[in-house]
Amino acid sequence: MTTFFTLWWVIPIVLSVILYKFVLRFFFGMVIVPEDKIGLVTKKFVLFGADKSLPDSRIIATKGEAGFQAQTLAPGLYWGMWIWQYSVDMTAFTIIPEGKIGLVLSKDGQEIPTGRILARKVESDNFQDATAFLNNGGQKGRQSAFITTGSYRINTFLFEIVMAEQIKIFENMVGIVTALDGDPIPQGQIAGKFVDGHNNFQDFDYFLEKGGNRGLQPQVMLAGSYYINTWAIQIEQNPMTDVPIGYVGVVISYIGEDGKDVTGDTFKHGNIVSKGQRGVWMEPFGPGKYALNKYTTKLEPVPTTNLVLNWANARSESHDLDKNLSTITVRSKDGFPFNLDVAQIIHVPANEAPKVIARFGSMTNLVSQVLEPTIGNYFRNSAQDSDVISFLSTRKERQESAKNHIKAVLDEYNVNAVDTLIGDIVPPDSLMKTLTDRKIAEEEQKTYQTQRMAQEQRQGVEKETAIADMQKEIVKASQSVEIAQRTADATVKKAEGDATSLKLNVNAEAEATKMRANAEAEATKARAGAQAEATKLNASAEAEKISKTGLAEAEKIMAIGKSTAEAYQLQVSAMGEDNFAKYKITEEIGKGNIKVIPDVLISGTNGSEGGISGLLGMKLMEMMDTKNDHQDIKKK
């Protein structure tokens, strides 16, 4: 117990550590606002020095009154915000993500003037300064201004933020604008006046300041992304207006000031004005795409190429201007009804297109109001002046007449008539049968007449052929006589020619023989001289050759004899004179092929020795022959 009383002071410290925020808030009024929050302050009562209550029409206090405070607490530390007098609500920043905008609804402020639906913009740092908003005359309700992508410290006691998508106009589209606030549209107009400088309606306050009108706007918006307050502006997307190749677009404007007609006194059928004024514009648009407001202007396409219109049940062109036209039924002078197809080619010059539209309103009206009755009535009147047969037979002339008549009519309507063509003509079946039978009879009569004439011509041809065949034989005989005569004349001429030729040949041959003899004599004489000279030279050369050859041979023989004598001397010294003499005799016998022993086996006195002697003799001869061969080889 003593210990408890000793440490009593620790308990307040522990409680203070645990409840420090409450303690600091209660005793010192400390408030900490985190860095990602703002503090919304509510004042419970006023002690002294200020009005204790707000005016009846206000809910946000700007001068310290009790209630919701316009001033918010930014992130940080604050003192004096006692818990018994103030309550502070922490709320997150208002974040506008990419591709969106924040539409602002104010819960307090002045009343919006009668006739307006949006509160005008006042300076308030993008609605982050509630005090400035209210003090500068900010109005309650939907605001014309808005906030874009980013983070904002918004007092949600005063403002409510509504997210809205960014407006996107797609390619080849046009945005038609309707303003939901502004001055009323002037009397007699269907759209507001043109206001410039509002950056495609993204600055709606500027639009209102410049007197912009509510309702349909003459301006349009092209492809792109825009920050548009959808409480102030509505946008309708429509395809761009296309003028194809081969056409011009005549613009009819329903808005603008009443302009003066620019066609002068010669044109009395419409109001053709300058661009931007109400009426038909004098300058048409060429091929291309245009951003037109379909509610304030109309573009009427007019073909500038040659246009074919068919009055035929089974044919229609791609432009469909002749889809209501049909085959023309007429009645002839003799009471027969028949049908005919007609094609009309027209051309509208580009500079005349506004006059055509000003007069008729459209090309369809031109066809139905002018071309259809003009062409139909012309051919009906033309058929009543002629019977069917004459109408068929004079088709070319009637086509040319129709072309001239229709051209004169269309010139008055600023349209060129290029050509008029009559197509198929279908007479009644009963009349066609009569005409067919008559034509068949006429053709048969022509056929018979043609066949008769062919037979007569055939007879004449056969007669002429026979005469021609006889004439051929006569000509052949006459030609044979003439050929024989010419052959005889040719033979005589040939004989005379041969004689003359032979005479000339004999004379020529004699002359040639004489000339050849003279040439041969001269050649023989020349050859004899040349031969004598050659013989002389050969003899001299031969003598010199023999002399040199003899000397060389003598020297050779002397050398051989000397060497032979020396060789014999050596052999005699080696073999002795007797042996050498026998050897030489044997050698000479061998050289002369002298047979010392006969080839026939020689028999002796007794039978046994004769055979052996013969063999010995043959062996001796064989050895001698071999020796002789060796000597011959050595000599060689």
C-alpha positions in Angstrom: 0.0 0.0 0.0 2.8 2.3 0.9 4.4 1.6 -2.5 1.2 2.4 -4.4 0.9 5.9 -2.8 4.5 6.5 -3.5 4.1 5.9 -7.3 0.7 7.6 -7.8 2.2 10.1 -10.2 3.1 7.5 -12.7 -0.5 6.7 -13.5 -1.3 10.2 -15.0 1.9 10.0 -17.1 0.9 6.6 -18.5 -2.6 7.8 -19.2 -1.2 10.9 -20.9 1.0 8.8 -23.1 -1.9 6.6 -24.1 -4.5 9.4 -24.5 -2.1 12.2 -25.5 -4.1 13.2 -28.6 -7.3 13.4 -26.6 -5.6 15.3 -23.9 -3.9 17.7 -26.3 -7.1 18.2 -28.3 -9.1 18.8 -25.1 -6.7 21.1 -23.3 -4.9 22.8 -26.1 -7.2 22.3 -29.2 -4.4 20.5 -31.2 -5.5 19.0 -34.6 -3.1 17.2 -36.9 -4.3 17.0 -40.6 -2.5 14.2 -42.6 -0.7 15.1 -45.8 -3.3 13.4 -48.0 -6.3 14.8 -46.2 -8.1 18.1 -45.6 -10.0 19.1 -42.5 -13.6 20.1 -42.8 -14.5 22.3 -39.8 -17.9 22.6 -38.1 -18.2 25.3 -35.4 -20.7 24.2 -32.7 -21.3 27.6 -31.1 -19.9 31.1 -30.8 -18.7 32.4 -27.5 -18.6 36.1 -28.2 -17.6 38.8 -30.7 -19.6 37.6 -33.8 -23.1 36.9 -35.0 -24.2 33.7 -33.5 -26.2 32.4 -36.4 -26.1 32.4 -40.3 -28.6 34.2 -42.5 -31.6 32.1 -43.4 -30.4 31.5 -47.0 -26.9 30.4 -46.1 -25.5 27.1 -44.9 -21.8 27.9 -45.1 -20.2 30.3 -42.6 -17.6 32.7 -43.9 -17.4 35.1 -40.9 -17.0 32.8 -38.0 -20.7 32.0 -37.6 -21.7 28.7 -36.1 -22.1 25.9 -38.6 -20.2 24.5 -41.5 -17.1 26.6 -42.1 -16.0 27.7 -45.6 -12.4 27.7 -44.5 -10.8 24.2 -44.5 -7.7 22.9 -42.8 -4.8 22.0 -45.1 -2.4 19.3 -44.1 -0.5 20.4 -41.0 -0.7 21.1 -37.2 -3.3 23.4 -35.7 -4.0 24.7 -32.2 -7.1 26.2 -30.6 -9.5 23.8 -32.2 -11.0 22.7 -28.9 -13.0 19.6 -29.1 -15.9 21.1 -27.1 -16.2 23.9 -29.7 -15.1 22.5 -33.1 -15.5 19.2 -34.9 -13.0 18.4 -37.7 -13.8 15.8 -40.3 -10.9 14.4 -42.3 -11.6 13.9 -46.0 -9.5 12.9 -48.9 -8.4 15.2 -51.7 -10.7 15.3 -54.7 -8.9 13.6 -57.6 -10.0 14.0 -61.2 -8.5 11.1 -63.2 -7.1 11.3 -66.8 -9.8 11.5 -69.5 -12.4 12.9 -67.1 -13.6 16.3 -65.9 -15.3 17.3 -62.6 -18.6 19.0 -62.9 -19.3 21.2 -59.8 -22.6 21.6 -58.0 -22.6 24.3 -55.3 -24.9 23.9 -52.3 -24.7 27.5 -51.2 -24.4 30.9 -52.8 -26.6 33.5 -54.5 -29.6 32.6 -56.5 -29.2 31.9 -60.3 -31.0 34.6 -62.3 -34.4 33.7 -63.8 -34.0 32.2 -67.2 -30.6 30.7 -66.5 -29.8 27.1 -65.6 -26.1 27.4 -64.8 -24.2 29.5 -62.3 -21.6 31.9 -63.7 -17.9 31.4 -63.0 -16.3 33.4 -60.2 -12.7 33.5 -59.0 -12.2 30.8 -56.4 -8.9 29.0 -57.2 -10.8 26.1 -59.0 -13.4 25.9 -56.2 -10.6 25.3 -53.6 -11.3 28.6 -51.9 -14.9 28.4 -50.7 -14.7 31.8 -48.9 -13.7 33.6 -52.1 -16.4 31.8 -54.1 -19.1 33.0 -51.7 -17.7 36.5 -51.2 -17.2 37.0 -55.0 -20.9 36.3 -55.7 -20.8 32.6 -56.4 -24.2 31.2 -57.2 -25.7 28.0 -56.0 -26.6 25.1 -58.3 -24.8 23.7 -61.4 -21.7 25.6 -62.3 -20.7 26.6 -65.8 -17.0 26.1 -64.9 -15.5 22.7 -64.2 -12.2 21.3 -63.0 -9.9 19.1 -65.1 -7.5 16.3 -64.4 -5.6 16.8 -61.1 -5.9 16.8 -57.2 -7.9 19.5 -55.5 -8.7 20.5 -51.9 -12.4 20.8 -52.2 -14.8 21.7 -49.4 -17.4 19.0 -49.8 -19.7 20.8 -47.3 -20.1 23.4 -50.1 -19.3 21.6 -53.4 -20.4 18.3 -54.8 -18.2 16.9 -57.7 -19.7 14.8 -60.5 -17.3 13.0 -62.8 -18.0 13.2 -66.5 -16.2 11.7 -69.5 -14.1 13.8 -71.9 -15.9 14.4 -75.2 -14.4 12.7 -78.2 -15.4 13.4 -81.8 -14.3 10.5 -84.1 -12.7 10.6 -87.5 -14.9 11.6 -90.5 -17.5 12.7 -88.0 -18.8 16.2 -87.2 -20.2 17.4 -83.8 -23.4 19.3 -84.0 -23.7 21.5 -80.9 -26.8 22.5 -78.9 -26.3 25.0 -76.0 -28.5 24.5 -73.0 -28.0 28.0 -71.6 -27.7 31.4 -73.0 -29.8 34.1 -74.6 -32.9 33.2 -76.5 -32.5 32.6 -80.3 -33.4 35.8 -82.3 -36.8 35.8 -83.9 -37.0 34.3 -87.3 -33.8 32.2 -86.8 -33.5 28.5 -86.2 -30.0 28.6 -84.7 -28.0 31.0 -82.5 -25.7 33.6 -83.8 -22.1 32.8 -84.5 -19.7 33.4 -81.5 -16.0 33.1 -81.8 -13.3 32.8 -79.2 -14.8 30.2 -76.9 -12.3 27.5 -77.9 -14.9 25.0 -79.3 -17.3 25.6 -76.4 -14.8 24.6 -73.8 -15.0 28.1 -72.3 -18.7 28.3 -71.8 -18.5 31.4 -69.7 -16.9 33.3 -72.5 -19.6 32.0 -74.8 -22.2 33.5 -72.4 -20.4 36.7 -72.0 -20.4 37.3 -75.7 -24.1 36.8 -75.9 -24.2 33.2 -77.1 -27.7 31.8 -77.7 -29.2 28.7 -76.2 -30.3 26.1 -78.7 -28.8 24.9 -82.0 -25.5 26.4 -82.9 -24.2 27.2 -86.4 -20.6 26.1 -85.5 -19.7 22.5 -85.6 -16.9 20.5 -83.9 -14.4 18.4 -85.8 -12.6 15.2 -84.8 -10.7 15.5 -81.5 -11.0 15.4 -77.7 -12.6 18.2 -75.8 -13.3 19.3 -72.2 -17.0 20.0 -72.5 -19.4 20.8 -69.7 -22.2 18.4 -70.5 -24.6 20.4 -68.3 -24.0 23.3 -70.7 -23.5 21.7 -74.1 -25.0 18.7 -75.9 -23.2 17.2 -78.9 -24.6 15.0 -81.6 -22.1 13.2 -83.9 -23.0 12.8 -87.6 -20.9 11.7 -90.6 -19.3 14.4 -92.6 -21.1 15.4 -95.8 -19.5 13.8 -98.9 -19.5 15.2 -102.4 -18.5 12.4 -104.7 -16.4 12.7 -107.9 -18.5 13.8 -110.8 -20.7 15.9 -108.7 -20.9 19.4 -107.1 -22.7 20.2 -103.9 -25.1 23.1 -104.0 -25.5 24.5 -100.4 -28.9 25.6 -99.2 -28.5 27.6 -95.9 -31.4 28.0 -93.5 -29.6 30.5 -91.3 -27.8 33.8 -91.7 -28.8 37.2 -92.8 -31.1 37.7 -95.8 -28.7 38.3 -98.7 -29.1 40.1 -102.0 -29.7 37.9 -105.1 -26.5 37.8 -107.1 -27.9 36.5 -110.4 -29.3 39.9 -111.4 -32.5 40.6 -113.3 -32.1 37.7 -115.8 -33.0 35.0 -113.2 -36.3 35.3 -111.4 -36.7 31.7 -110.1 -35.0 31.7 -106.7 -32.8 33.5 -104.2 -29.1 32.8 -104.9 -26.9 34.5 -102.4 -23.2 34.8 -101.4 -21.7 32.3 -99.0 -22.7 32.6 -95.3 -26.1 34.2 -96.1 -29.5 32.5 -96.0 -30.6 31.0 -99.3 -28.8 29.0 -102.1 -25.1 29.8 -102.2 -23.8 30.9 -105.6 -20.5 28.9 -105.2 -21.1 25.1 -105.1 -18.7 22.7 -103.3 -16.5 20.5 -105.4 -15.8 16.8 -104.7 -14.6 16.2 -101.1 -15.8 15.9 -97.5 -17.3 18.9 -95.6 -18.2 19.6 -92.0 -21.8 20.8 -92.5 -24.5 21.2 -89.9 -27.4 19.1 -91.3 -29.9 21.1 -89.3 -28.8 24.5 -90.6 -27.6 23.7 -94.1 -28.6 21.2 -96.8 -26.2 20.1 -99.5 -27.9 19.0 -102.8 -25.7 16.9 -105.0 -25.8 17.7 -108.7 -24.1 15.4 -111.3 -21.8 17.3 -113.6 -21.1 14.4 -115.9 -23.4 13.3 -118.8 -26.6 12.0 -117.2 -28.6 9.3 -119.0 -32.4 9.0 -118.3 -34.3 6.0 -119.6 -38.0 6.0 -120.4 -38.0 2.2 -120.3 -39.7 -0.3 -118.1 -36.8 -2.7 -117.9 -33.9 -0.3 -117.5 -32.8 2.2 -114.8 -29.4 3.9 -114.2 -27.5 3.8 -110.9 -28.4 7.4 -110.0 -32.1 6.3 -109.7 -33.3 9.6 -111.1 -35.2 7.7 -113.7 -36.6 5.0 -111.4 -40.1 6.4 -111.9 -39.9 6.7 -115.6 -41.5 4.1 -117.9 -42.0 3.2 -121.5 -43.9 5.9 -123.4 -47.3 4.7 -124.9 -48.5 6.8 -127.9 -51.3 6.6 -130.4 -50.8 7.0 -134.1 -52.9 8.9 -136.7 -54.6 5.8 -137.8 -55.6 4.9 -134.3 -53.0 2.2 -133.4 -51.4 2.5 -129.9 -47.8 1.5 -129.7 -44.9 1.7 -127.2 -41.5 3.2 -127.6 -38.4 3.5 -125.4 -36.5 6.8 -125.2 -33.2 7.7 -123.7 -32.3 11.3 -122.9 -28.7 12.5 -122.2 -28.4 15.8 -120.3 -25.6 17.7 -118.7 -25.7 20.3 -115.9 -22.7 22.7 -116.0 -21.1 23.2 -112.5 -21.7 26.9 -112.6 -25.3 26.5 -113.5 -26.0 23.9 -110.8 -27.1 26.6 -108.2 -29.7 27.9 -110.6 -31.1 24.5 -111.2 -31.4 23.8 -107.5 -32.8 27.3 -106.8 -35.5 26.7 -109.5 -36.4 23.1 -108.8 -35.0 22.3 -105.3 -33.5 19.0 -106.5 -32.5 17.0 -109.5 -35.5 14.7 -108.9 -37.8 17.6 -109.3 -36.1 18.6 -112.5 -36.8 15.2 -113.9 -40.4 15.0 -112.8 -41.4 18.6 -113.4 -39.6 19.2 -116.7 -38.0 16.3 -118.5 -40.8 13.7 -118.0 -43.7 15.9 -119.3 -41.6 17.5 -122.1 -40.4 14.3 -123.6 -43.6 12.3 -123.1 -45.8 15.0 -124.7 -43.4 15.6 -127.6 -43.6 12.0 -128.7 -47.3 11.7 -128.2 -47.9 14.8 -130.3 -45.4 13.5 -132.9 -47.2 10.1 -133.2 -50.6 11.7 -133.7 -49.3 13.3 -136.9 -48.3 10.0 -138.5 -49.4 6.5 -139.0 -47.4 3.6 -137.5 -45.6 2.6 -140.7 -44.5 6.1 -141.4 -43.3 6.6 -137.8 -41.2 3.5 -138.1 -39.7 4.4 -141.4 -38.9 7.9 -140.4 -37.4 7.1 -137.1 -34.0 8.8 -137.8 -35.7 12.1 -138.8 -38.0 12.0 -135.8 -35.1 11.4 -133.4 -33.2 14.4 -134.8 -36.3 16.6 -134.5 -36.9 15.5 -130.9 -33.3 16.3 -130.1 -33.6 19.9 -131.4 -37.0 20.4 -129.7 -35.9 19.1 -126.3 -32.6 21.1 -126.5 -34.5 24.3 -127.0 -36.8 23.6 -124.0 -33.9 22.6 -121.6 -31.8 25.6 -122.5 -34.5 27.7 -120.7 -33.9 25.7 -117.5 -30.0 26.0 -117.6 -29.6 22.4 -118.6 -27.8 21.1 -121.7 -29.5 18.5 -123.8 -26.7 16.3 -125.2 -28.7 13.8 -127.2 -32.1 12.2 -127.6 -32.3 8.5 -128.6 -35.3 6.5 -129.7 -34.9 2.9 -128.6 -37.2 0.0 -129.2 -40.6 0.7 -131.0 -43.3 -1.9 -130.4 -46.3 -1.6 -132.8 -49.6 -3.6 -132.1 -49.4 -7.3 -132.7 -52.2 -7.3 -135.3 -50.5 -4.6 -137.3 -47.2 -6.3 -137.0 -48.7 -9.5 -138.5 -50.1 -7.7 -141.5 -46.8 -6.0 -142.0 -45.0 -9.2 -141.6 -47.2 -11.1 -144.1 -46.8 -8.2 -146.6 -43.1 -8.2 -146.2 -42.9 -12.0 -146.6 -44.9 -11.8 -149.9 -42.6 -9.0 -151.1 -39.5 -11.0 -150.2 -40.9 -14.1 -151.9 -41.6 -12.1 -155.1 -38.0 -10.8 -155.0 -36.8 -14.3 -154.5 -38.6 -15.6 -157.6 -37.4 -12.7 -159.7 -33.9 -13.3 -158.4 -34.1 -17.0 -159.2 -35.3 -16.3 -162.8 -32.5 -13.8 -163.4 -30.1 -16.4 -162.0 -31.3 -19.0 -164.5 -30.9 -16.5 -167.4 -27.4 -15.7 -166.2 -26.6 -19.4 -165.9 -27.6 -20.0 -169.6 -25.5 -17.1 -170.8 -22.6 -18.4 -168.8 -22.9 -21.9 -170.3 -23.0 -20.4 -173.9 -20.0 -18.2 -173.2 -18.3 -21.2 -171.7 -18.8 -23.3 -174.9 -17.5 -20.5 -177.1 -14.5 -20.1 -174.8 -13.8 -23.8 -175.0 -13.8 -23.7 -178.9 -11.7 -20.6 -178.9 -9.2 -22.5 -176.8 -8.7 -25.1 -179.5 -8.4 -22.5 -182.2 -5.8 -20.6 -180.3 -3.9 -23.8 -179.6 -3.7 -24.7 -183.4 -2.7 -21.2 -184.3 0.0 -21.3 -181.6 1.3 -24.7 -182.9 1.8 -23.3 -186.5 3.5 -20.3 -185.1 5.7 -22.5 -182.9 6.7 -24.7 -185.9 7.6 -21.6 -188.0 9.7 -20.2 -185.2 11.4 -23.6 -184.6 12.5 -23.7 -188.3 13.8 -20.2 -188.2 15.6 -21.0 -185.1 17.3 -24.1 -186.8 18.5 -22.0 -189.8 19.8 -19.4 -187.5 21.6 -22.0 -185.5 23.3 -23.6 -188.5 24.5 -20.2 -189.7 25.8 -19.6 -186.2 27.5 -22.9 -186.0 29.4 -22.3 -189.4 30.5 -18.9 -188.3 31.5 -20.3 -185.0 33.5 -23.1 -186.6 35.3 -20.7 -188.9 36.3 -18.5 -186.0 37.4 -21.5 -184.0 39.7 -22.7 -186.9 41.4 -19.4 -187.3 41.8 -19.0 -183.6 43.3 -22.5 -183.3 45.8 -21.8 -186.1 46.8 -18.6 -184.5 47.1 -20.3 -181.2 49.3 -23.1 -182.7 51.6 -20.6 -184.2 51.9 -18.8 -181.0 52.5 -22.0 -179.0 55.3 -23.0 -181.5 57.1 -19.7 -181.1 56.7 -20.0 -177.3 58.0 -23.6 -177.3 61.1 -22.6 -179.4 61.9 -19.8 -177.1 61.4 -22.0 -174.1 63.6 -24.8 -175.6 66.4 -22.3 -176.3 66.2 -21.0 -172.8 66.2 -24.5 -171.3 69.3 -25.5 -173.4 71.3 -22.5 -172.2 70.3 -23.2 -168.7 71.1 -26.9 -169.1 74.6 -26.2 -170.5 75.3 -23.8 -167.7 74.1 -26.4 -165.1 76.2 -29.1 -166.7 79.3 -27.0 -166.6 78.7 -26.2 -162.9 78.0 -29.9 -162.1 81.1 -31.1 -163.9 83.3 -28.6 -162.0 81.7 -29.6 -158.7 82.0 -33.3 -159.5 85.7 -33.0 -160.4 86.4 -31.2 -157.1 84.4 -33.9 -155.2 86.3 -36.7 -156.9 89.7 -35.1 -156.2 88.8 -34.7 -152.5 87.3 -38.1 -152.3 90.4 -39.8 -153.9 92.7 -38.1 -151.5 90.6 -39.1 -148.6 90.3 -42.7 -149.8 94.1 -43.0 -150.5 94.8 -41.8 -147.0 92.2 -44.3 -145.6 93.8 -47.2 -147.5 97.3 -46.2 -146.4 96.1 -46.0 -142.8 94.3 -49.4 -143.1 97.3 -51.1 -144.8 99.7 -49.7 -142.2 97.5 -50.9 -139.3 97.0 -54.3 -141.0 100.8 -54.8 -141.5 101.4 -53.9 -137.9 98.7 -56.4 -136.9 100.2 -59.2 -139.0 103.6 -58.5 -137.6 102.3 -58.9 -134.1 100.3 -62.1 -135.0 103.4 -63.6 -136.6 105.4 -62.8 -133.5 102.8 -64.4 -131.3 101.8 -67.5 -133.4 104.9 -68.2 -135.5 105.1 -68.0 -139.3 103.7 -71.5 -139.9 100.8 -71.3 -137.6 99.9 -67.8 -138.9 100.1 -69.1 -142.5 97.7 -71.9 -141.6 95.3 -69.6 -139.8 95.1 -67.2 -142.8 94.5 -70.1 -145.2 91.7 -71.3 -143.1 90.3 -67.8 -142.7 90.3 -67.2 -146.5 88.6 -70.6 -147.0 85.9 -69.4 -144.6 85.5 -66.0 -146.3 85.1 -67.7 -149.6 82.6 -70.2 -148.3 84.6 -73.0 -149.7 83.3 -76.4 -148.4 86.2 -78.5 -147.2 83.8 -81.2 -145.9 80.8 -82.1 -148.1 77.3 -81.7 -146.6 76.6 -85.3 -147.4 77.7 -87.9 -144.9 81.0 -89.3 -146.1 81.4 -93.0 -145.5 84.9 -94.4 -144.7 86.2 -97.7 -145.7 84.3 -99.3 -142.9 80.8 -98.5 -141.8 81.6 -97.2 -138.3 84.3 -94.8 -139.0 82.6 -93.2 -142.0 79.7 -91.8 -139.8 82.0 -90.4 -137.2 84.3 -88.8 -139.8 81.3 -87.2 -141.4 80.1 -85.7 -138.1 83.5 -84.3 -137.4 83.7 -82.7 -140.8 80.3 -81.0 -140.3 81.3 -79.8 -136.9 84.5 -78.3 -138.3 82.5 -76.4 -141.0 80.1 -75.2 -138.4 83.0 -73.8 -136.3 84.5 -72.1 -139.3 81.2 -70.5 -140.1 80.9 -69.2 -136.6 84.3 -67.8 -136.7 83.6 -66.1 -140.0 80.5 -64.6 -138.5 82.5 -63.1 -135.6 85.0 -61.6 -137.9 82.2 -60.0 -140.0 80.7 -58.5 -136.9 84.1 -57.0 -135.9 84.5 -55.5 -139.3 81.2 -53.9 -139.1 
